[in-house]
Each structure stands twice: as C-alpha cells, then as structure tokens.
Amino acid sequence: DSFAKSGKPTHLVIGGRHRGRLSFPKPDGTLLHHDNAKFGENANGWGHNAIVSKIDIENNAVAWVTSEGMMDEVERTSADVVATTAAGHVLAAGEKRGDAGGHFIVKFNGADGTVVWSKLYPELKLRGMESVGEMVYVTGEFKSTGTEAFATASNGLGALSSSCDGEGYSASVLALD
C-alpha cells in the first residue's frame, strides 16, 4: 500500500497488509517467511494483518519484516502509509478495524524493526505521512466535540474541537519524533 525511501539510499520501506505467508530473500540466500497468524481463520477474507518491511535493494534482501504493534487478534489491520527519518527509523500509520479499533502510528527501530512506541487514535483518520529530518508529519482528519477521551487522554495532544462541532470532520496534522 505504501513505499518510502529509507535513511540509506539503498534501502526501501514498504507497508501494507497480507494474508497467508510472505517470503523474502535474506542476504545469505535463504528465505525469511512471515506468516499471518490469522490466515484461514476467517473464510470471509477479513483475516489480513498489517505488515512493514525494510528492504536492502543493493543486496536484493530483506533487512527486517514485522507486524508487531499493528496486530489485532480478531479484526483486520493495514499499514497504509510509511515514512523514514533521516536516521533510518521507520514510522507506519494504518487502521485497526472493529469495536476497539481506530488508526494507529507505530515507530520502529530502523536497524532491526523492533517497536519503539505504538499509539492508537480512535478519533483520528490518518491519511498521509512525510518525514523531515527526525520529525514525521501525519495528516488526517478528526471528528470531535472536544469532550471525548481524546481530549483528556495521556497522549499529550490536549483538547481538540472540530470546526464542525462534532458533526463532520476537520483536518489534523500531527508532528512526531
């Protein structure tokens, strides 16, 4: 669903969703298999999970691949946009469906793909992402009257009120590092 250049000119980051097994070549020529744990559980096709991978194009090999921080045991998830910082760290934004869902942002260590932090924003719809240095800007929209949990949660974003007084969506921009 999304591609981004990495901190190194020979690396590329991809984000999206998958069902079943994905196989990536490793530097030693063997394959790294990434299985979707939900494959086959949902015959209606809702069993896909978000995935982010860092690819070393020069060596035609995967650096790492993960679904950590983006999985949901029951509902489908997707990593819709990805970006990398100047230092090579990777951020992904996407959506978790279902009652406890919403849009998420996950920051991965660029070297090994481990999760640095992960946040879920039920009130936001995240649409785009761009990095400048170590800052990543995420665009989207929100619908709020300023009274929901988003306004008082410990996410540090403070109270937000939609220009539509909760009846429609307003634009949002988040700056993250």
Secondary structure, DSSP 8 states (H G I E B T S, - for coil): -EEEE-SSTTEEEEEEEE-SEEEEE-TTS-EEEEE-TTTTT-TTS---EEEEEEEETTTTEEEEEE-TTT--SSS-EEEEEEEE-TTS-EEEEEEE-STT-EEEEEEE-TTT--EEEEEEETTEEEEEEEEETTEEEEEEEE---S-SHHHHSTTS------TTTTSS-EEEEEEE-
